[in-house]
C-alpha cells in the first residue's frame, strides 16, 4: 500500500508539474499577444527640412540643394522604426555658382545625361530596418533609394535630437544609371572626369502627428 501510495503521489505530482509548465507558457504567450505597441507616424516639415548635395570632379567641386515633396517618420514605443521620403528632382539647385554658369549646371544636372527629371521628376527613400547603436536617438538605417527608376539598398547612421534627424548619406550615382563623365565607364576623360560618389547632408525636422 505504501509503494502504491507513493507511486500515485509521484504520478499526480508529475501531472501537476506538466500542467504548471503548460500554464506558464500559455501565460507568457498571452502576455505577448495582448501587449500593444504604440506606433506613431509623424509628418516631416518639408519647408524647414534641408537636403544639401555635394559632388566633386578632378578639377573642383559643386554643391547645392534639393527639396522634399513629402515625408513621414514612424516611431514604435518612442523608437524610430520606419519612414518614407519623396524628393523633388526638378528642384535641383547649385548654390556655389551664379548667373549663366549656375543655370547651365542646373540644366545639365536635370538633363538625361544626369538625373533626367523630365522622365523621372521624383526620387524616393524607404526605411526598411532600423537598429539602435546603443545610445538614445542614435540609429543605423537600412533602406531603399530609388533614382531614375533604379532601386538600391543603402545603409547609414543618423542621430535624432529634439525632433531633428541628421545624417550624411553617400551614394554612387552610377548605381542609378548616372554615368556621364564617370572614369569607371569611360576612358581618356582626363581632367573632365567626375567622381562617382556624391554626398547628401540631410536635416529632417518633424513633429506633427499624421492623422490616419
N, C-alpha and C positions, 0 to 999 in steps of 0.2 A: 504494500500500500504506500509506503514511503517513497519507494522508487517510482511508482506510477504517479504519485502526487508531485514529486519533483519534476518528472518528465512533463506533466501537464502544465506545471508552473513555468518551465523553461519555454515550452511551445507558445504559451499565451504571451509571455514576455517578448519573445521574438516577433510575434504578430503585432503587438503594440508598438514595438520599435519600428517595424516596417511602416505601419500607419503614420507614426510620428514623422518619419523621413518623408513620406509622400506628402503629408500635410505641410511640412516645411517648404518643400519645393513648390507646392501649389500657392502658398502664401507669397513666396518670392516672385513667382511668375505673375501673380495678381498685382503685386506692388508695381512691377514694371509696366504691366498692361494699363494700369489706371493712372500712372504718373504722366501728367500733361506737361509738354514742353511749350514754353511761352515763345512763340515765333512772331516777330515784329518786322514789318517791311517799312523802310523809311525812304523818302524821296530825296534825291540829290538836288541841291541848289545849283542848277546849271549855269546861272548867271554869275554866282560867286566862285564856283569851282574853276580851276585853271589847268589846262593841258599845254605844256610847252615842249616843242620838239627841238632837238639838236642833231645836226648832221655834219659830217666832215668830208673833205676831199684832200688830195695831195697838197694842193696849194692854199688851203684855207678851210673855213667852216661857215655854216649859217645856222640861224635859229629863228624860231617863230612860234606861232600858237595854232591851236585847233579848238573848235567849240564843241561842247556836248549838246546833243539834241535831247537826250533823256538819260536818266539813270536811277537805279534803286539799289539799296543795300538791304540784306536780310540778316537779322540777328536772332539767335536761339538762346533763350535764357541770358540775354545780355552779351553773348559772344558772337562775333562775326561768323556767319555761316554761308553766305551766298551773295549774289548780286549780278546785275546786268547793266551794260552801258552802251549807248549808241552815239557814235561820233559823226559830226557833220564834216565830211571830207571836202565839201565845197567851200568851207570856211578857212582853208589853209592860208595862213599869212606869214610873211617873212618880216621879222622885226629888226633885223640888223642892216637892212638896205632901205633906200628911199628912192622915190621918183621912178624913172624909167627902168632902172635895174631891178627895183623891187617888183614892179609889175611883170617884167619878163620872167623872173624866177618863179613867182607865184603862178603865172600862166603855164610855165613848163612843168611845175610840180602837179598841176591839175590835169595835164595832158596825158595821153595814152602812154607816153614814154615813162611816166611815173605812176600816179595813182588813178588815172582815167576816171575822174569824178563825174563825167557826163554819163558813163555807163554804171559806175559804182559810186553813187553820191554819199553812201554811208559805210562806216566800218563798225564792228561791234565786238564787245568783250563780255564773255560769260564766265563767272566764277563757278568752278566745278567742285573744288575742295579747299578747305581752309584748315590750317594746322597752327596751333599755338606754339610760339617759340619760347615759352616759359615765363614771360612777364606780361602783365596786363596790357592789352592793346597791341601787342607785337605778334604779327602773324606771317606765316608763309602761305602764299596764294598759288593755287594751280587753276588755270583756266584756259579757255579757247579764245583766240583772237581771229577774227575774220576780216580780211582786207582783199579787195578785188575778187571776192567770191572764193578765196582760199582760206581754209581754217587750219590753224596750227596751235598746238598746246604750248603754253609758256608757264614759267614759274618765276616768282619774285617775292620780295618781302615788303610788308607795309607796316606802318606804325600809326595807330589811331589814338589821338589825344584831343579831348574836348570837342567831339563831333567833327574832327578834321582828320582825314586819312591822307597820308603822304607816301609816295612810292616813286622810285626811278625804275623804269622798265626799258630794257634793251631788246630791240627787235632786229632781225636780219631781214632787210627789205626783199632780198632775193627769194626768201621763203614764200613771198606773196606775189611772185612774178613781176617784181620791180627790178629789172636788170640793167637799166640804162647806165652806162659808164662804169659798170662793175668789172673790176680786174679779174674777178673769179670766172667770168664768162667771156670776156673779150680781151684780146692781147693787143700789145702795142698802143695802149692808151696814154702812156707816159704820164705827164703831169695833169692830164684831163681825167684821170681815174677818180671815181667817187667811192668812198668806203661803203661796204655793205651794211654795217651796223649803224643804227641811229637810236637815240635815247628819247624817251618821253618822261618828263618830270611832271608828275601828276599831284595835284592837291584837290581832294574831293571834300566838299563841305555839305553836310546833311543835317537833318534834324526833324523835318516834318514827317509825321507818321502818315503813310499812304493808306487811304480808305479802300477796303476791299469791296 
